[in-house]
Amino acid sequence: MPRIFIPAPLRQYAGGAKEVDVAGATVGEALGALTARHGDLKKHLYNDEGRLRSFVNVYLNDEDIRYLDKEASAVGESDTLSIVPSIAGGR
Amino acid sequence: MVWIESMLTISKESWEIIVADACAAYPRECCGVLLGELDPADDDLRTATVAIPCRNAHQEGRNDRFFIHPDDQLAAQKRARAEGLEVLGFFHSHPDEHAYFSATDLANSLHWYSNVVVSVRKGELAGAACFRVNEEKTHAETEDLVHPG
């Protein structure tokens, strides 16, 4: 099963889990399985239009899915997904 | 909401890396990731043992803006897992400004994380502070910061 790594601020919405194994053949299916299991995560990952929020980066193994097939990117049994929040700022 | 007292302690080695990165980047903003450990009894008591300078990926205005390259954050996440540590938060510098948490910082941060801001004036360290934001990103609270030097 693909494994999704959850960053610390979002674990409170995932029952405290650092990682979650989910079923899914694509990134979108895997994330859908994650949010189906942990509904509170959905609003933190997706906007009202159902698109991944702009500050949410998702990596399939070492690749940003924006440079792959986005949420249609195929995932295999041993693949990992990492949620990487954008962090920015300035004076 | 009720704010819980929190404290971030930074190791000597990590502090030296942060200061060196901030001074080297001057007059641009530096940025990076802090790894470390949570107190087993209290997530709000943290010790940063690793500081990882990252690329400032902001496309323009790097004198007053930063954007931590997501690839570098991913690498930091992987290192944290490999070493049994946690991504505790981030650091960045304010060249020729004091160590405050700006509206831009607030809008582009995330709750739970510790955010260290270091002030650099004329290329030298001039102060530091740490902040945590609420979930709504409407307010930043000072977090006690303990560092050598």
gemmi code that builds the backbone of each chain (N, CA, C; Angstrom):
import gemmi

chains = {
    "A": [
        ("MET", (0.835, -1.202, 0.000), (0.000, 0.000, 0.000), (0.870, 1.253, 0.000)),
        ("PRO", (0.499, 2.258, -0.767), (1.235, 3.516, -0.687), (1.153, 4.075, 0.735)),
        ("ARG", (2.238, 4.727, 1.136), (2.301, 5.305, 2.486), (2.336, 6.823, 2.380)),
        ("ILE", (1.506, 7.477, 3.181), (1.468, 8.946, 3.186), (2.061, 9.443, 4.501)),
        ("PHE", (3.066, 10.297, 4.406), (3.665, 10.895, 5.591), (2.939, 12.202, 5.914)),
        ("ILE", (2.547, 12.325, 7.166), (1.764, 13.481, 7.609), (2.666, 14.437, 8.396)),
        ("PRO", (2.740, 15.711, 8.017), (3.552, 16.643, 8.805), (2.905, 16.914, 10.158)),
        ("ALA", (3.725, 17.282, 11.120), (3.268, 17.385, 12.515), (2.006, 18.232, 12.703)),
        ("PRO", (1.882, 19.407, 12.062), (0.683, 20.222, 12.333), (-0.623, 19.556, 11.904)),
        ("LEU", (-0.552, 18.621, 10.997), (-1.782, 17.993, 10.493), (-2.108, 16.673, 11.191)),
        ("ARG", (-1.211, 16.209, 12.029), (-1.448, 14.897, 12.657), (-2.645, 14.906, 13.591)),
        ("GLN", (-2.935, 16.066, 14.154), (-4.093, 16.126, 15.054), (-5.383, 15.829, 14.309)),
        ("TYR", (-5.368, 15.990, 12.994), (-6.556, 15.691, 12.177), (-6.504, 14.278, 11.599)),
        ("ALA", (-5.445, 13.548, 11.937), (-5.274, 12.192, 11.418), (-5.098, 11.204, 12.570)),
        ("GLY", (-5.762, 11.496, 13.665), (-5.683, 10.602, 14.819), (-4.293, 10.505, 15.403)),
        ("GLY", (-3.465, 11.519, 15.123), (-2.113, 11.523, 15.674), (-1.104, 10.741, 14.863)),
        ("ALA", (-1.545, 10.186, 13.731), (-0.654, 9.325, 12.946), (0.426, 10.126, 12.233)),
        ("LYS", (1.639, 9.594, 12.261), (2.730, 10.192, 11.502), (2.709, 9.727, 10.058)),
        ("GLU", (2.176, 8.548, 9.854), (2.096, 7.988, 8.507), (0.849, 7.119, 8.408)),
        ("VAL", (0.292, 7.101, 7.212), (-0.935, 6.345, 7.005), (-0.794, 5.546, 5.718)),
        ("ASP", (-1.043, 4.266, 5.768), (-1.039, 3.430, 4.565), (-2.448, 3.391, 3.988)),
        ("VAL", (-2.543, 3.669, 2.704), (-3.863, 3.763, 2.076), (-3.885, 2.998, 0.762)),
        ("ALA", (-5.078, 2.679, 0.320), (-5.236, 2.064, -0.990), (-5.372, 3.167, -2.023)),
        ("GLY", (-4.991, 2.862, -3.262), (-5.145, 3.856, -4.311), (-4.145, 3.622, -5.423)),
        ("ALA", (-4.592, 3.825, -6.645), (-3.713, 3.625, -7.796), (-3.127, 4.935, -8.302)),
        ("THR", (-3.695, 6.037, -7.835), (-3.173, 7.354, -8.209), (-2.997, 8.194, -6.947)),
        ("VAL", (-2.295, 9.298, -7.108), (-2.122, 10.212, -5.980), (-3.484, 10.680, -5.472)),
        ("GLY", (-4.355, 11.039, -6.410), (-5.676, 11.516, -6.026), (-6.467, 10.468, -5.257)),
        ("GLU", (-6.385, 9.215, -5.703), (-7.103, 8.146, -5.005), (-6.534, 7.917, -3.611)),
        ("ALA", (-5.215, 7.985, -3.517), (-4.579, 7.772, -2.218), (-4.953, 8.894, -1.244)),
        ("LEU", (-4.900, 10.125, -1.724), (-5.278, 11.243, -0.851), (-6.768, 11.180, -0.516)),
        ("GLY", (-7.564, 10.724, -1.477), (-8.995, 10.561, -1.227), (-9.255, 9.521, -0.152)),
        ("ALA", (-8.484, 8.447, -0.190), (-8.628, 7.414, 0.843), (-8.211, 7.964, 2.205)),
        ("LEU", (-7.176, 8.787, 2.188), (-6.717, 9.396, 3.447), (-7.787, 10.290, 4.049)),
        ("THR", (-8.364, 11.153, 3.229), (-9.361, 12.089, 3.760), (-10.696, 11.402, 4.044)),
        ("ALA", (-10.949, 10.269, 3.380), (-12.152, 9.497, 3.713), (-12.015, 8.903, 5.115)),
        ("ARG", (-10.790, 8.496, 5.439), (-10.543, 7.907, 6.753), (-10.456, 8.979, 7.837)),
        ("HIS", (-9.869, 10.112, 7.467), (-9.672, 11.209, 8.422), (-10.283, 12.483, 7.838)),
        ("GLY", (-11.583, 12.610, 8.035), (-12.341, 13.681, 7.384), (-11.879, 15.083, 7.724)),
        ("ASP", (-11.348, 15.251, 8.940), (-10.919, 16.589, 9.339), (-9.732, 17.093, 8.529)),
        ("LEU", (-9.037, 16.178, 7.897), (-7.882, 16.586, 7.094), (-8.293, 17.298, 5.808)),
        ("LYS", (-9.488, 17.000, 5.346), (-9.877, 17.436, 4.004), (-9.770, 18.942, 3.821)),
        ("LYS", (-10.312, 19.685, 4.760), (-10.321, 21.144, 4.586), (-8.924, 21.734, 4.671)),
        ("HIS", (-8.001, 20.985, 5.254), (-6.633, 21.490, 5.338), (-5.837, 21.173, 4.078)),
        ("LEU", (-6.305, 20.210, 3.310), (-5.594, 19.836, 2.079), (-6.266, 20.396, 0.833)),
        ("TYR", (-7.591, 20.514, 0.885), (-8.350, 20.918, -0.310), (-9.118, 22.213, -0.061)),
        ("ASN", (-9.269, 22.991, -1.137), (-10.092, 24.201, -1.029), (-11.554, 23.860, -1.312)),
        ("ASP", (-12.404, 24.885, -1.306), (-13.837, 24.653, -1.475), (-14.183, 24.093, -2.847)),
        ("GLU", (-13.282, 24.309, -3.816), (-13.514, 23.774, -5.167), (-12.992, 22.344, -5.301)),
        ("GLY", (-12.461, 21.814, -4.217), (-11.977, 20.442, -4.258), (-10.592, 20.290, -4.844)),
        ("ARG", (-9.889, 21.414, -4.973), (-8.514, 21.352, -5.480), (-7.540, 21.418, -4.310)),
        ("LEU", (-6.388, 20.799, -4.503), (-5.364, 20.889, -3.473), (-5.033, 22.352, -3.220)),
        ("ARG", (-4.954, 22.731, -1.965), (-4.638, 24.118, -1.637), (-3.254, 24.478, -2.178)),
        ("SER", (-3.120, 25.759, -2.519), (-1.891, 26.195, -3.187), (-0.659, 26.030, -2.303)),
        ("PHE", (-0.855, 26.078, -0.986), (0.302, 25.959, -0.101), (0.576, 24.510, 0.310)),
        ("VAL", (-0.156, 23.587, -0.299), (0.077, 22.175, -0.020), (0.853, 21.564, -1.191)),
        ("ASN", (2.076, 21.172, -0.913), (2.880, 20.475, -1.911), (2.809, 18.984, -1.610)),
        ("VAL", (2.614, 18.202, -2.651), (2.586, 16.751, -2.476), (3.704, 16.143, -3.321)),
        ("TYR", (4.493, 15.326, -2.657), (5.594, 14.657, -3.346), (5.301, 13.162, -3.449)),
        ("LEU", (5.494, 12.650, -4.654), (5.448, 11.209, -4.882), (6.902, 10.749, -4.868)),
        ("ASN", (7.265, 10.035, -3.822), (8.679, 9.737, -3.567), (9.446, 11.054, -3.548)),
        ("ASP", (10.339, 11.299, -4.512), (11.125, 12.536, -4.477), (10.652, 13.580, -5.480)),
        ("GLU", (9.502, 13.372, -6.084), (9.054, 14.272, -7.155), (7.795, 15.030, -6.751)),
        ("ASP", (7.832, 16.325, -6.952), (6.645, 17.160, -6.756), (5.613, 16.754, -7.812)),
        ("ILE", (4.413, 16.416, -7.368), (3.431, 15.909, -8.346), (3.039, 16.956, -9.387)),
        ("ARG", (3.324, 18.245, -9.105), (3.031, 19.272, -10.119), (3.841, 19.028, -11.382)),
        ("TYR", (4.978, 18.374, -11.228), (5.850, 18.116, -12.378), (5.675, 16.698, -12.911)),
        ("LEU", (4.735, 15.994, -12.338), (4.360, 14.669, -12.863), (2.985, 14.831, -13.513)),
        ("ASP", (2.087, 13.945, -13.211), (0.715, 14.066, -13.736), (-0.240, 14.570, -12.670)),
        ("LYS", (0.313, 15.366, -11.771), (-0.468, 15.927, -10.663), (-1.207, 14.800, -9.925)),
        ("GLU", (-2.487, 15.005, -9.638), (-3.190, 13.991, -8.849), (-3.482, 12.715, -9.636)),
        ("ALA", (-3.277, 12.768, -10.952), (-3.457, 11.553, -11.757), (-2.190, 10.698, -11.795)),
        ("SER", (-1.144, 11.161, -11.135), (0.108, 10.400, -11.121), (-0.123, 9.015, -10.523)),
        ("ALA", (0.413, 8.010, -11.191), (0.219, 6.633, -10.740), (1.103, 6.338, -9.532)),
        ("VAL", (0.547, 5.630, -8.561), (1.327, 5.220, -7.398), (1.343, 3.700, -7.297)),
        ("GLY", (2.471, 3.179, -6.852), (2.623, 1.743, -6.673), (2.591, 1.370, -5.209)),
        ("GLU", (2.616, 0.075, -4.971), (2.482, -0.450, -3.610), (3.558, 0.077, -2.664)),
        ("SER", (4.757, 0.276, -3.191), (5.865, 0.675, -2.309), (6.176, 2.165, -2.373)),
        ("ASP", (5.318, 2.926, -3.047), (5.565, 4.365, -3.163), (5.192, 5.088, -1.868)),
        ("THR", (5.810, 6.264, -1.716), (5.457, 7.113, -0.580), (4.975, 8.466, -1.086)),
        ("LEU", (4.068, 9.039, -0.328), (3.598, 10.401, -0.587), (3.941, 11.254, 0.633)),
        ("SER", (4.491, 12.424, 0.369), (4.825, 13.346, 1.452), (4.047, 14.635, 1.268)),
        ("ILE", (3.461, 15.093, 2.339), (2.769, 16.386, 2.328), (3.741, 17.426, 2.876)),
        ("VAL", (4.044, 18.411, 2.041), (5.032, 19.422, 2.411), (4.357, 20.798, 2.349)),
        ("PRO", (4.078, 21.406, 3.503), (3.428, 22.725, 3.479), (4.405, 23.807, 3.019)),
        ("SER", (3.929, 24.725, 2.209), (4.771, 25.856, 1.806), (4.995, 26.759, 3.007)),
        ("ILE", (6.222, 27.133, 3.222), (6.573, 28.051, 4.308), (7.299, 29.245, 3.696)),
        ("ALA", (6.771, 30.420, 3.955), (7.343, 31.629, 3.363), (7.127, 32.783, 4.331)),
        ("GLY", (7.568, 33.955, 3.905), (7.375, 35.129, 4.735), (8.352, 36.220, 4.355)),
        ("GLY", (8.626, 37.064, 5.308), (9.557, 38.160, 5.062), (9.171, 39.379, 5.861)),
        ("ARG", (10.099, 40.307, 5.973), (9.857, 41.477, 6.817), (8.939, 42.459, 6.121)),
    ],
    "B": [
        ("MET", (-8.850, 31.477, 21.949), (-8.187, 30.233, 22.304), (-7.195, 30.472, 23.443)),
        ("VAL", (-6.856, 29.429, 24.125), (-5.915, 29.532, 25.226), (-4.515, 29.189, 24.718)),
        ("TRP", (-3.588, 30.058, 25.003), (-2.214, 29.786, 24.576), (-1.494, 29.007, 25.652)),
        ("ILE", (-0.796, 28.001, 25.193), (-0.025, 27.174, 26.114), (1.412, 27.676, 26.090)),
        ("GLU", (1.996, 27.782, 27.247), (3.377, 28.239, 27.271), (4.257, 27.242, 26.547)),
        ("SER", (5.128, 27.788, 25.742), (5.986, 26.907, 24.957), (7.405, 27.463, 24.945)),
        ("MET", (8.337, 26.568, 24.678), (9.737, 26.982, 24.703), (10.530, 26.167, 23.689)),
        ("LEU", (11.383, 26.860, 22.972), (12.298, 26.200, 22.038), (13.724, 26.456, 22.512)),
        ("THR", (14.451, 25.381, 22.701), (15.877, 25.476, 23.050), (16.683, 25.050, 21.830)),
        ("ILE", (17.653, 25.858, 21.464), (18.463, 25.558, 20.283), (19.867, 25.163, 20.708)),
        ("SER", (20.365, 24.058, 20.165), (21.709, 23.593, 20.520), (22.761, 24.568, 19.999)),
        ("LYS", (23.936, 24.503, 20.595), (25.027, 25.407, 20.219), (25.364, 25.261, 18.734)),
        ("GLU", (25.505, 24.030, 18.291), (25.869, 23.798, 16.884), (24.794, 24.358, 15.944)),
        ("SER", (23.541, 24.114, 16.282), (22.450, 24.606, 15.432), (22.415, 26.136, 15.425)),
        ("TRP", (22.621, 26.716, 16.608), (22.586, 28.173, 16.691), (23.692, 28.786, 15.823)),
        ("GLU", (24.864, 28.192, 15.883), (25.990, 28.703, 15.081), (25.683, 28.601, 13.585)),
        ("ILE", (25.006, 27.551, 13.198), (24.639, 27.387, 11.780), (23.626, 28.462, 11.367)),
        ("ILE", (22.648, 28.709, 12.221), (21.627, 29.726, 11.915), (22.276, 31.102, 11.766)),
        ("VAL", (23.111, 31.458, 12.727), (23.745, 32.779, 12.698), (24.652, 32.909, 11.474)),
        ("ALA", (25.428, 31.875, 11.213), (26.333, 31.923, 10.058), (25.539, 32.061, 8.766)),
        ("ASP", (24.429, 31.346, 8.662), (23.614, 31.419, 7.445), (22.978, 32.800, 7.292)),
        ("ALA", (22.508, 33.345, 8.400), (21.868, 34.667, 8.352), (22.868, 35.745, 7.955)),
        ("CYS", (24.075, 35.656, 8.503), (25.095, 36.662, 8.194), (25.611, 36.500, 6.771)),
        ("ALA", (25.752, 35.262, 6.327), (26.246, 35.025, 4.964), (25.232, 35.488, 3.929)),
        ("ALA", (23.957, 35.360, 4.247), (22.914, 35.738, 3.283), (22.723, 37.247, 3.203)),
        ("TYR", (23.096, 37.961, 4.269), (22.899, 39.414, 4.336), (23.410, 40.094, 3.065)),
        ("PRO", (22.718, 41.040, 2.438), (21.475, 41.669, 2.910), (20.200, 40.936, 2.485)),
        ("ARG", (20.354, 39.678, 2.068), (19.158, 38.901, 1.722), (18.680, 38.119, 2.943)),
        ("GLU", (17.465, 37.640, 2.851), (16.928, 36.818, 3.928), (17.397, 35.382, 3.745)),
        ("CYS", (17.810, 34.764, 4.828), (18.098, 33.332, 4.787), (16.861, 32.594, 5.283)),
        ("CYS", (16.854, 31.282, 5.115), (15.746, 30.479, 5.636), (16.206, 29.038, 5.785)),
        ("GLY", (15.565, 28.327, 6.676), (15.941, 26.937, 6.879), (14.981, 26.201, 7.780)),
        ("VAL", (15.307, 24.942, 8.014), (14.446, 24.035, 8.783), (15.154, 23.638, 10.073)),
        ("LEU", (14.380, 23.516, 11.133), (14.888, 23.074, 12.431), (14.360, 21.675, 12.741)),
        ("LEU", (15.280, 20.775, 13.045), (14.904, 19.430, 13.469), (15.279, 19.250, 14.935)),
        ("GLY", (14.556, 18.384, 15.597), (14.912, 18.137, 16.985), (13.931, 17.214, 17.657)),
        ("GLU", (13.811, 17.401, 18.953), (12.996, 16.493, 19.759), (11.952, 17.254, 20.561)),
        ("LEU", (10.852, 16.582, 20.793), (9.804, 17.095, 21.666), (9.974, 16.480, 23.044)),
        ("ASP", (9.691, 17.242, 24.059), (9.661, 16.658, 25.394), (8.605, 15.551, 25.400)),
        ("PRO", (8.950, 14.362, 25.878), (7.982, 13.247, 25.840), (6.658, 13.567, 26.520)),
        ("ALA", (6.697, 14.478, 27.479), (5.483, 14.789, 28.234), (4.797, 16.056, 27.747)),
        ("ASP", (5.452, 16.797, 26.845), (4.895, 18.097, 26.478), (5.430, 18.533, 25.105)),
        ("ASP", (4.567, 18.487, 24.092), (4.965, 18.861, 22.731), (5.418, 20.314, 22.621)),
        ("ASP", (5.079, 21.107, 23.638), (5.416, 22.526, 23.573), (6.786, 22.843, 24.147)),
        ("LEU", (7.474, 21.836, 24.611), (8.861, 21.995, 25.063), (9.738, 21.263, 24.062)),
        ("ARG", (10.526, 22.030, 23.342), (11.233, 21.477, 22.191), (12.718, 21.809, 22.237)),
        ("THR", (13.497, 20.904, 21.681), (14.935, 21.155, 21.572), (15.366, 20.920, 20.137)),
        ("ALA", (15.878, 21.970, 19.519), (16.367, 21.855, 18.135), (17.826, 21.445, 18.172)),
        ("THR", (18.123, 20.347, 17.542), (19.493, 19.827, 17.532), (20.124, 19.879, 16.150)),
        ("VAL", (19.306, 20.158, 15.145), (19.804, 20.237, 13.761), (19.193, 21.455, 13.086)),
        ("ALA", (20.035, 22.286, 12.496), (19.561, 23.411, 11.683), (20.033, 23.184, 10.252)),
        ("ILE", (19.095, 23.255, 9.325), (19.419, 22.976, 7.924), (19.128, 24.211, 7.076)),
        ("PRO", (20.163, 24.939, 6.666), (19.931, 26.065, 5.757), (19.318, 25.567, 4.443)),
        ("CYS", (18.351, 26.315, 3.936), (17.661, 25.923, 2.705), (17.765, 27.040, 1.670)),
        ("ARG", (17.425, 26.679, 0.457), (17.403, 27.683, -0.612), (16.213, 28.622, -0.412)),
        ("ASN", (16.491, 29.909, -0.535), (15.405, 30.882, -0.565), (14.899, 30.926, -2.002)),
        ("ALA", (13.749, 30.323, -2.212), (13.236, 30.156, -3.575), (12.326, 31.300, -4.007)),
        ("HIS", (12.279, 32.363, -3.199), (11.432, 33.477, -3.618), (11.974, 34.043, -4.922)),
        ("GLN", (11.087, 34.280, -5.860), (11.518, 34.633, -7.210), (12.125, 36.027, -7.284)),
        ("GLU", (11.637, 36.935, -6.475), (12.173, 38.291, -6.487), (12.061, 38.873, -5.085)),
        ("GLY", (12.860, 39.901, -4.829), (12.773, 40.551, -3.525), (13.296, 39.702, -2.398)),
        ("ARG", (14.405, 39.011, -2.625), (14.905, 38.153, -1.565), (15.556, 38.941, -0.419)),
        ("ASN", (15.592, 40.274, -0.577), (16.056, 41.092, 0.552), (14.994, 41.195, 1.626)),
        ("ASP", (13.741, 41.001, 1.256), (12.685, 41.123, 2.265), (11.635, 40.026, 2.157)),
        ("ARG", (11.969, 38.961, 1.447), (11.036, 37.842, 1.344), (11.819, 36.528, 1.353)),
        ("PHE", (11.138, 35.486, 1.833), (11.744, 34.158, 1.689), (10.654, 33.147, 1.378)),
        ("PHE", (11.068, 32.094, 0.750), (10.190, 30.968, 0.453), (11.082, 29.736, 0.493)),
        ("ILE", (10.872, 28.911, 1.492), (11.733, 27.733, 1.632), (11.454, 26.761, 0.490)),
        ("HIS", (12.496, 26.438, -0.240), (12.304, 25.548, -1.388), (11.676, 24.231, -0.910)),
        ("PRO", (10.539, 23.858, -1.467), (9.872, 22.631, -0.989), (10.736, 21.378, -1.115)),
        ("ASP", (11.605, 21.340, -2.113), (12.497, 20.177, -2.235), (13.402, 20.065, -1.007)),
        ("ASP", (13.840, 21.212, -0.501), (14.707, 21.204, 0.677), (13.925, 20.790, 1.917)),
        ("GLN", (12.662, 21.212, 1.961), (11.817, 20.779, 3.086), (11.599, 19.275, 3.052)),
        ("LEU", (11.376, 18.742, 1.852), (11.197, 17.292, 1.729), (12.449, 16.574, 2.233)),
        ("ALA", (13.619, 17.073, 1.814), (14.876, 16.454, 2.257), (14.997, 16.521, 3.778)),
        ("ALA", (14.568, 17.632, 4.359), (14.615, 17.769, 5.818), (13.663, 16.785, 6.491)),
        ("GLN", (12.477, 16.616, 5.920), (11.528, 15.637, 6.465), (12.151, 14.237, 6.465)),
        ("LYS", (12.807, 13.903, 5.350), (13.393, 12.563, 5.228), (14.524, 12.375, 6.241)),
        ("ARG", (15.330, 13.425, 6.386), (16.416, 13.341, 7.364), (15.855, 13.175, 8.770)),
        ("ALA", (14.802, 13.912, 9.075), (14.186, 13.797, 10.400), (13.735, 12.361, 10.659)),
        ("ARG", (13.075, 11.767, 9.689), (12.610, 10.387, 9.876), (13.790, 9.440, 10.067)),
        ("ALA", (14.835, 9.644, 9.257), (15.993, 8.750, 9.310), (16.712, 8.842, 10.646)),
        ("GLU", (16.683, 10.025, 11.262), (17.427, 10.234, 12.502), (16.534, 10.211, 13.739)),
        ("GLY", (15.277, 9.861, 13.535), (14.364, 9.786, 14.676), (14.048, 11.141, 15.282)),
        ("LEU", (14.087, 12.178, 14.458), (13.808, 13.535, 14.932), (12.475, 14.020, 14.365)),
        ("GLU", (12.127, 15.230, 14.732), (10.884, 15.844, 14.260), (11.224, 17.164, 13.586)),
        ("VAL", (10.463, 17.528, 12.560), (10.571, 18.884, 12.019), (9.861, 19.796, 13.015)),
        ("LEU", (10.660, 20.590, 13.734), (10.089, 21.435, 14.784), (9.610, 22.777, 14.253)),
        ("GLY", (10.242, 23.221, 13.176), (9.882, 24.530, 12.655), (10.927, 25.050, 11.704)),
        ("PHE", (11.026, 26.362, 11.665), (11.824, 27.001, 10.614), (12.538, 28.225, 11.173)),
        ("PHE", (13.538, 28.681, 10.454), (14.176, 29.947, 10.811), (14.321, 30.792, 9.556)),
        ("HIS", (14.324, 32.098, 9.768), (14.653, 33.016, 8.688), (15.193, 34.296, 9.280)),
        ("SER", (15.793, 35.125, 8.443), (16.412, 36.353, 8.944), (15.657, 37.575, 8.469)),
        ("HIS", (15.807, 38.641, 9.247), (15.298, 39.961, 8.857), (16.494, 40.907, 8.744)),
        ("PRO", (16.992, 41.132, 7.534), (18.121, 42.050, 7.378), (17.711, 43.490, 7.704)),
        ("ASP", (18.497, 44.110, 8.556), (18.298, 45.515, 8.937), (16.889, 45.778, 9.468)),
        ("GLU", (16.353, 44.821, 10.135), (15.062, 44.949, 10.819), (15.137, 44.152, 12.114)),
        ("HIS", (14.270, 44.468, 13.042), (14.312, 43.702, 14.267), (13.626, 42.343, 14.086)),
        ("ALA", (13.755, 41.521, 15.102), (13.262, 40.146, 15.024), (11.799, 40.098, 15.435)),
        ("TYR", (10.931, 40.488, 14.535), (9.498, 40.454, 14.813), (8.836, 39.492, 13.827)),
        ("PHE", (7.567, 39.227, 14.062), (6.839, 38.320, 13.166), (5.920, 39.182, 12.314)),
        ("SER", (6.278, 39.331, 11.059), (5.579, 40.267, 10.187), (4.234, 39.707, 9.722)),
        ("ALA", (3.441, 40.571, 9.149), (2.164, 40.126, 8.580), (2.396, 39.108, 7.470)),
        ("THR", (3.480, 39.297, 6.721), (3.821, 38.336, 5.662), (4.201, 36.988, 6.273)),
        ("ASP", (4.958, 37.041, 7.353), (5.302, 35.792, 8.039), (4.041, 35.069, 8.508)),
        ("LEU", (3.153, 35.852, 9.112), (1.934, 35.274, 9.672), (1.079, 34.602, 8.593)),
        ("ALA", (0.969, 35.276, 7.466), (0.105, 34.776, 6.392), (0.647, 33.519, 5.725)),
        ("ASN", (1.950, 33.310, 5.877), (2.581, 32.203, 5.139), (3.212, 31.163, 6.060)),
        ("SER", (2.715, 31.112, 7.283), (3.236, 30.128, 8.229), (2.144, 29.109, 8.540)),
        ("LEU", (2.443, 28.243, 9.468), (1.487, 27.192, 9.809), (1.549, 26.966, 11.319)),
        ("HIS", (0.385, 26.729, 11.907), (0.348, 26.492, 13.346), (1.215, 25.289, 13.712)),
        ("TRP", (1.460, 25.165, 14.972), (2.259, 24.103, 15.591), (3.758, 24.357, 15.462)),
        ("TYR", (4.212, 24.798, 14.304), (5.645, 24.968, 14.100), (6.195, 26.146, 14.906)),
        ("SER", (7.449, 26.002, 15.315), (8.200, 27.108, 15.919), (8.879, 27.891, 14.798)),
        ("ASN", (8.804, 29.203, 14.893), (9.372, 30.056, 13.841), (10.400, 31.005, 14.457)),
        ("VAL", (11.665, 30.744, 14.179), (12.735, 31.586, 14.713), (13.052, 32.687, 13.696)),
        ("VAL", (13.081, 33.913, 14.191), (13.439, 35.060, 13.347), (14.704, 35.681, 13.935)),
        ("VAL", (15.726, 35.858, 13.105), (16.951, 36.504, 13.584), (17.119, 37.835, 12.865)),
        ("SER", (17.478, 38.829, 13.644), (17.745, 40.160, 13.097), (19.224, 40.265, 12.770)),
        ("VAL", (19.521, 40.757, 11.562), (20.913, 40.957, 11.151), (21.065, 42.406, 10.707)),
        ("ARG", (21.983, 43.114, 11.347), (22.242, 44.501, 10.957), (23.704, 44.636, 10.563)),
        ("LYS", (23.913, 45.235, 9.404), (25.268, 45.406, 8.875), (26.033, 44.086, 8.884)),
        ("GLY", (25.317, 43.019, 8.602), (25.965, 41.717, 8.478), (26.222, 41.001, 9.783)),
        ("GLU", (25.751, 41.560, 10.897), (26.001, 40.912, 12.186), (24.700, 40.658, 12.942)),
        ("LEU", (24.713, 39.612, 13.739), (23.525, 39.262, 14.530), (23.131, 40.408, 15.451)),
        ("ALA", (21.851, 40.751, 15.437), (21.391, 41.862, 16.279), (20.233, 41.456, 17.187)),
        ("GLY", (19.814, 40.213, 17.121), (18.733, 39.774, 17.991), (18.022, 38.561, 17.413)),
        ("ALA", (17.191, 37.951, 18.229), (16.438, 36.777, 17.775), (15.185, 36.614, 18.617)),
        ("ALA", (14.181, 36.031, 18.030), (12.942, 35.738, 18.755), (12.266, 34.552, 18.078)),
        ("CYS", (11.318, 33.973, 18.797), (10.623, 32.804, 18.251), (9.113, 32.994, 18.408)),
        ("PHE", (8.371, 32.474, 17.437), (6.934, 32.719, 17.405), (6.188, 31.446, 17.009)),
        ("ARG", (4.959, 31.361, 17.523), (4.020, 30.314, 17.089), (2.733, 31.014, 16.675)),
        ("VAL", (2.090, 30.508, 15.645), (0.857, 31.133, 15.172), (-0.341, 30.255, 15.540)),
        ("ASN", (-1.505, 30.888, 15.581), (-2.712, 30.106, 15.833), (-3.197, 29.461, 14.526)),
        ("GLU", (-4.124, 28.552, 14.644), (-4.589, 27.806, 13.468), (-5.165, 28.696, 12.382)),
        ("GLU", (-5.792, 29.784, 12.817), (-6.450, 30.672, 11.853), (-5.457, 31.630, 11.191)),
        ("LYS", (-4.219, 31.604, 11.663), (-3.167, 32.482, 11.154), (-3.554, 33.954, 11.310)),
        ("THR", (-4.197, 34.245, 12.418), (-4.577, 35.630, 12.704), (-3.701, 36.243, 13.783)),
        ("HIS", (-2.928, 35.402, 14.447), (-2.184, 35.900, 15.602), (-0.925, 35.058, 15.815)),
        ("ALA", (0.157, 35.742, 16.154), (1.395, 35.040, 16.507), (1.729, 35.338, 17.957)),
        ("GLU", (2.114, 34.317, 18.656), (2.480, 34.454, 20.059), (3.976, 34.203, 20.203)),
        ("THR", (4.611, 34.980, 21.060), (6.039, 34.760, 21.310), (6.246, 33.420, 22.016)),
        ("GLU", (7.234, 32.703, 21.547), (7.620, 31.451, 22.195), (8.970, 31.688, 22.872)),
        ("ASP", (9.116, 31.204, 24.086), (10.402, 31.381, 24.770), (11.499, 30.739, 23.925)),
        ("LEU", (12.558, 31.477, 23.733), (13.673, 30.994, 22.912), (14.926, 30.967, 23.768)),
        ("VAL", (15.539, 29.796, 23.837), (16.778, 29.634, 24.594), (17.872, 29.245, 23.615)),
        ("HIS", (18.914, 30.069, 23.566), (20.014, 29.758, 22.640), (21.328, 30.195, 23.259)),
        ("PRO", (22.430, 29.550, 22.889), (23.724, 29.967, 23.413), (24.126, 31.286, 22.769)),
        ("GLY", (24.820, 32.074, 23.462), (25.301, 33.360, 22.897), (24.196, 34.342, 22.837)),
    ],
}
model = gemmi.Model(1)
for chain_id, residues in chains.items():
    chain = gemmi.Chain(chain_id)
    for i, (resn, *xyz) in enumerate(residues, 1):
        res = gemmi.Residue()
        res.name, res.seqid = resn, gemmi.SeqId(i, " ")
        for name, pos in zip(("N", "CA", "C"), xyz):
            atom = gemmi.Atom()
            atom.name, atom.element = name, gemmi.Element(name[0])
            atom.pos, atom.b_iso = gemmi.Position(*pos), 0.0
            res.add_atom(atom)
        chain.add_residue(res)
    model.add_chain(chain)
structure = gemmi.Structure()
structure.add_model(model)
structure.setup_entities()
